[in-house]
Amino acid sequence: MTTLTDVKPSDFDSYWHDVLAELARFPVAPEVQDLPLRSTDFATAYGVRLTSLGPYRLYGYLSIPTGDGPFPARYHLPRYGSVTDLVPQGQANGQRRDHVTFAICVRGQRLADQPYAAAFPGQLTDGIDDPATYVYRGIVADCVRGLQYLAARPEVDATRIAAIGNDLALTTAALCPQVTHLVTTPTLLYATAELAPRTSAYPLEEINDYLRSHPTRRDAVQNTLSHFDLRWFGSRVSAATLLMAGADGAALDAAALQPLIDDIRGETTVHKAEHSGYRDGRYAEEWLAERFGMAEPSLPPHWQD
Amino acid sequence: MPRTPADQYVSKVRKPEDIDRFWDDVLAETAQIPLEPEVVYDPLRSTALIDVYEVFFTSLDHVRIAGWYAVPRQREGPLPGLIQVPGYNMEPPVPKNWAARGYAAFSVAPRGKLRSNRQFNPGYPGLLTYGMVDRNTYSYRGFYMDACRAVDFLLGREEVNGERIGVTGHSQGGGLTVSTAALRPEIKAAAAGAPYLCGYMDSIELTDAYPYQEIADYLRLYPDSRQQVEDTLAYFDGINLAHRITCPIIISVGLQDSTCPPETGFATFDAIASDDKKMYAYDGHGHDANNHEHAAVVDAFMAAHLKD
């Protein structure tokens, strides 16, 4: 049986065209503040406020290496939750020696929670009855805005800009041609309406909770989610891509993700999860270092041989 | 220079002579404060099988603390209680998965977490170093008590068997598992994954990753505070609290964990007083500490100690 989410919405392209056009009407208006507490002898940290759709003020952690650039850039997209770290937990802080890093706090997250403070659980279904009101419309735009800011920094090497994260890394790469490299782990926005009923684990359980309370809104929810489904973003991705798939048999294993993999236009490497933050994380670091032409990957001490 | 194998590492943490008196005083101060629990049914998160409640109670400094409470609808007799304690930068989950396995499950949001941050909100990063120059102002003084008060909440529930309460968590949740088991003798089983808050000062030499990097950041900016910081953190270090743990406990670590170095997990394990303790050290794993497979070990451990 074909469901609403099996087919690309007829207005998918115009929807995202309109979002980007609306975003472009808001000046970035960056405010950059030194963060001495997070600065080191090898990198200077800044807090950046900038405007996104709404208008809505966002926050980001920017780190610039000491010395002459330009430098390759890592754009860290947030996971689902209230906290964005300057460098994702567990990764080497040493990556700031030779990369510009930028981590964005999207609307609803801490430091970007005025006036909208998201609830967790809760954000995944906020405004989900309509693509025009779904909170992820703004969140995806926030991620685009952050990338636009990063790519315009004079310290950044425009030939080496990586978007790194879960679903939002892929949507950002799809909507921003400035992204040259992509490390993505599809998590929540791939075939969401089909996969949610197969789990009771949060965050997808939020969808189940919502539909249990509002069963008559199922079609509307499916329609909204289809506008954010990674399957329809794949053909827009031209970046060299590392796609982190689930282990065989997982809901989002390589077989399940094959339609997306087939659509990505950039050189694509698929890594099957080994259920090890060390092995999976090291693989991603080595992949990126090789593509960026770095002498060594950025590995924390316990990941080194 | 190659690293010392994790299980042979010698911690530099020193135990304050008055650490037990310090914590007994904090516990006594906390006990003076009425719990004032508020339990609100949440129809949105409840299912045909599980009732979910949003809970609020009062903790040290009269800070109002939130939590999620999940219980199976079908039950016979009192249920074992299970406290789930959260990681550093995660939101406490709704513990429906534990309720589905027959526990009265309580997932606490210590101060600073969403829903518990109206009176105290140092942020992330920030929590780890807030008030760190004095043991009486350090953020984790109240944070540890918030986890401990989860025990009081469960003890006050008529559907809970107060003789069968366990605690579990991963990362910061692992550290809180250690501290809660150490400070609350009512805990009858504890399962700590990749424990954080153990070997604070060791960790800033063993890894450059956040969150421990917050301490290194702080000492770089305020080098003159180093002794005060070391003195404070010694009172909160899981290695120094472990001698108070007498219940059955299991600890898991990943030998390639860059977030919570495995060396500190071993040091904590060695200091635990309980005879019934077991270490699961997973080679080839990082901060996940092989949770994909180890979750079944935790399930079986809790069932053996809280259900049988």
Chai-1 contact restraints between the chains, C-beta under 6 A:
chainA,res_idxA,chainB,res_idxB,connection_type,confidence,min_distance_angstrom,max_distance_angstrom,comment,restraint_id
A,L37,B,D217,contact,1.0,0.0,6.0,A-B,restraint_1
A,L37,B,L221,contact,1.0,0.0,6.0,A-B,restraint_2
A,R38,B,D217,contact,1.0,0.0,6.0,A-B,restraint_3
A,G81,B,M90,contact,1.0,0.0,6.0,A-B,restraint_4
A,G81,B,E91,contact,1.0,0.0,6.0,A-B,restraint_5
A,S82,B,L114,contact,1.0,0.0,6.0,A-B,restraint_6
A,V83,B,N89,contact,1.0,0.0,6.0,A-B,restraint_7
A,V83,B,Y124,contact,1.0,0.0,6.0,A-B,restraint_8
A,D85,B,Y210,contact,1.0,0.0,6.0,A-B,restraint_9
A,V87,B,Y210,contact,1.0,0.0,6.0,A-B,restraint_10
A,Q89,B,Y210,contact,1.0,0.0,6.0,A-B,restraint_11
A,Q89,B,T259,contact,1.0,0.0,6.0,A-B,restraint_12
A,G90,B,A209,contact,1.0,0.0,6.0,A-B,restraint_13
A,G90,B,S258,contact,1.0,0.0,6.0,A-B,restraint_14
A,G90,B,T259,contact,1.0,0.0,6.0,A-B,restraint_15
A,G90,B,H287,contact,1.0,0.0,6.0,A-B,restraint_16
A,A92,B,D208,contact,1.0,0.0,6.0,A-B,restraint_17
A,N93,B,D208,contact,1.0,0.0,6.0,A-B,restraint_18
A,N93,B,Q213,contact,1.0,0.0,6.0,A-B,restraint_19
A,G94,B,D208,contact,1.0,0.0,6.0,A-B,restraint_20
A,F120,B,E91,contact,1.0,0.0,6.0,A-B,restraint_21
A,Y202,B,P93,contact,1.0,0.0,6.0,A-B,restraint_22
A,D209,B,L44,contact,1.0,0.0,6.0,A-B,restraint_23
A,D209,B,R45,contact,1.0,0.0,6.0,A-B,restraint_24
A,S213,B,L44,contact,1.0,0.0,6.0,A-B,restraint_25
A,H275,B,H292,contact,1.0,0.0,6.0,A-B,restraint_26
A,S276,B,G284,contact,1.0,0.0,6.0,A-B,restraint_27
A,S276,B,H285,contact,1.0,0.0,6.0,A-B,restraint_28
A,G277,B,G286,contact,1.0,0.0,6.0,A-B,restraint_29
A,G277,B,H287,contact,1.0,0.0,6.0,A-B,restraint_30
A,G277,B,D288,contact,1.0,0.0,6.0,A-B,restraint_31
A,Y278,B,Q256,contact,1.0,0.0,6.0,A-B,restraint_32
A,Y278,B,H285,contact,1.0,0.0,6.0,A-B,restraint_33
A,Y278,B,G286,contact,1.0,0.0,6.0,A-B,restraint_34
A,P300,B,T207,contact,1.0,0.0,6.0,A-B,restraint_35
A,P300,B,A209,contact,1.0,0.0,6.0,A-B,restraint_36
A,P300,B,S258,contact,1.0,0.0,6.0,A-B,restraint_37
A,P301,B,T207,contact,1.0,0.0,6.0,A-B,restraint_38
A,H302,B,Q256,contact,1.0,0.0,6.0,A-B,restraint_39
A,H302,B,D257,contact,1.0,0.0,6.0,A-B,restraint_40
A,H302,B,S258,contact,1.0,0.0,6.0,A-B,restraint_41
A,W303,B,Q256,contact,1.0,0.0,6.0,A-B,restraint_42
A,W303,B,S258,contact,1.0,0.0,6.0,A-B,restraint_43
